[in-house]
């Protein structure tokens, strides 16, 4: 199912939130977030805190159907603009969510919008939700240049993102990723700063290091860990590959390198989303 373990994800929800809060400390909470252009830093923080309380409620109550976030107590954030109140609210929400996930256990049933309906799904999802929005906050305060992610966590975030996009193109007939099907084309993601442990791909065995092959067939796309020649390759340090694949960092400049048909990578980045 997942590679890092339920307790690790529960810990990361709290840990990634603490790192996000550090970016917000002393910042102008009315500043725009370049990678989420409709949000200010405060709105970004409220979104993360709302997500934590919502997911924690779903798991805590063992919900069997969708729950509207506005129906969960405390999801709107502090009524005033006090940064200290926002910080405390974020910290509390992360602890509440992690506590709910731990108490339930990874296999406890809980509604989700995805392929897996367990507390373990939500612990992993909230880990990476928080991680990526931490990158958004870092970019907004000029700290993205020193942004780093533990290697196993970064690799797992790429795994999960591929699972999410694959789920979308399988369940939504209008999913834009379907436009890339066919032609035998492929994308190679290649971290150049060493390997991580093996991880499971889509119906294939694990490959070496932090490398992925995304292949487009006539009936969809699949992915696996591995190293081989592809239509286009995105190479660079693992954290930067993660951020670029999540569209949080441009592929131009920096330490990233694109080899092969850049158009395919651009088409993927334009279309791959939650749907």
N, C-alpha and C positions, 0 to 999 in steps of 0.2 A: 504493500500500500504506500508507505512512505519510508524514507530512509533515515530520518534523524531521531525518531522516537517521540512519543507523546510528551514526556516530561520536558524534553528539550524545547519543543514548540511552546509549551506553557511558559517556560522560563523566558523564551525569546519574545513573547508578547509583551512581557513586562520590561525586558531589557531593551528591546527596540523602541519602546515608548519612552523610556528614560533618555535614550539618545536623541529621539525626536524633540523631547522637551528641552534638552540642552541647546538645540538650535533655536528654539523659540525664546529662550531666556534673554531678556534685554533687547529683543528684536522689535521692529515696528510691525505689530500684528495687523496693521492695515495695508502692508506692502503686498503687491501682486506676486503670485507664484507663477513664474514663467512656464513651467511644465504643466500647470493646471490653470490656464489663463482666466477662467471664470471665477477663481477663488482668490481671496486674500489669505495670508498666513493664519489668521484666526479661523476663517471658514475651513481651511485644510485641517486644522486641529480639531474643530468640532466634528468634521466628517469622520476622522479617525476615532474620536471618543464615542461618537454615535455608533459606529460599526462595532466597537468592542462591547458596548452595552447591549446592542441588538443581538449579536452572536451569543453573548453570555446568557441572555434571556432565553434564546431558542434552546440552548443546551440545558440550562437549569430547569426549564419547564418540560423538557422532552417534547417540544412542539412537533406536531405531525403535519402541519400545514404552514404556509407562509404567514409571517407576522409583520405587520407594518411597523417600521421603526418608530413612527410617531406614537404608536400604542405602547411603547416600552418606556417606563418611567425614567426620567433623567437624561434622555438622549439629546436634548436640545442644548445642553451646555449651560454655563452660568448666565444669568439674566443680564448682569452688568459686564462692563468691559475690563474688569480687573484682571491683569495678567496672572497674578498669584492665584486667583480663584480658578482661572482656566487651567493653570498648571496642576493644581490639586485635583481638579475634576478629571483631567487626563490620567493622572497617576492612579486615582481611585478606580476609574473604569477599566484600566488594564489589569489591575489586581483582581477586580470582580470577575472579569472574563476568564483570566487564567485560573482563578479559584473554581469557577464553574466547570471548566474543562477538566481540571484535575479530579474534582469530586466525581464527575460522571464517568471518567475513564474513556480511553480512545474509542472503544467499540459501542458506546452507548448510542442508541438511535436518536436522531434529531433531524428535523427537516433541513434541507438545503436546496439551493437552486441547481445543484450539480449532479455529477455521476455518483457521488457518495453521500450518504445521509447519516453521518455519525458525528460525535463530538470531536473525534480525531480530525475529521475534515476541517472543522471550524478552527481548531487550534492551529493547524497548518496555514489555513487561509488568512487568519488574523495575523500570524507571524509575518507573512509576506506582504499583506496589505500595509502593515505598519512599516516594514522595511522600505518599501517603495515610496511611501509618502514621507518617510524620513529623508529620502533622497530629494524629494520635491522641496522640503523645507531647507535642506542644505543648499540647494541651488538658489533658493530665494534669498538666502543670507550670505551668499558668496563663499560657501564652505564645501562646494562639491569637489574641489580639487584635492581635498584631503579625505574624501569619503571612502571608507573601506568596509567590506563585508567579510566575515569569516568564510573561508573557501567552501566548506561543506554547505553552509547556509546559502551562499550565492548559487552554487550548483543546483541545490534543491529548488531555489526560486525559479531558475530556468526550466527545470523539469515541470514544476507546477504550471508555469505559464504555457508551456507546450500542451499540457493536459487540458487546460482551460480552453485554449484556442481550438484544439481538436474536438472537444466536447461541443463547442459552438458550431463548428462546421458540420458536425454530424446531426445536430438537433434542429438547426435553423436552416430551412431551404434558401433563405435569402442572405445567409452569412457571406460577407464579401471574400473570405478566404477561398470559397469555392471557385472564384474566378482564376485561381492559380493552379487548379487541378490539371493533370495531364502533362504530356510533353517530356516526362522522365527527368524533370529538372530537380535540383536539390540545393540546399543551403548547408554549409559547414560552419559551425561555430567552434572556434578554436582558441582556448585560453593558452596563452604563451608563457604563463608564469608558473608552470608545474602542474601536477595532477592532483586529483582528489580521489577518494575511494570510488569504486565502481558503483553505478546506480542503474536502476531498471529503466528501460526504454519502453517503447510502445510495441509490445509483442515480440521483442527481440532481446538477445542477451546483452549483458553490460559490456561496455567498451572501456578502453583505457583512459584514465585521466579525465580532465574536464573538457570534453569534446562531444559535439552532437552533430548528427546528420539528420536533416529534415528533408524528406523525399515526397514529391508530389506525383501521385498516380492518377489514373482515370476515375477513381472512386473516392478520392480524398487524399489526405497526407498522413504520413506516419513519421515517427522519429525514433532514434536510438542513439545510444552512446557509441562513439567510434571515430576513427580517423581514416578518411579516404578523400579522393579528389571529388569535388562537387562543382556545380554550375557557378556558384559564388561562395566565397569564404569570408567570414568576418573574424579577424584575428586581433588579439590584444590581451591585456591583463584581464583576469576573470571578472573583477568588479566592473570594469569598463564595458566588457562584453554584455554583462547583465544589464547595465544601465542603458546601453544602446538598444538592446533587444526589447527593453521596456519603453523605449522612446523617451528616456530621461537624459540622454546624452547624444549629441550629434555624432555620426560616424566619421565626419571629416575632422582632421586635425587630431591633436593629442597622440595617444599611443595606439589608436585603432588603425587597422589597415583592411581595405576591401580588395580582394583578388577575384577576378572573373567578372561575371555579368552583374554589374551594380544594379541594373534595373529590376532584377528579380528580388534582391534584398529590399530595395525601396518599395516594391509592390507589396511585399510581406509586411513591412513596417507600417505601411499605409492601411492595410486591411486587417491585420491581426489585432483583435480587441476582445473585450468581454461580450460584445454583440449589442 
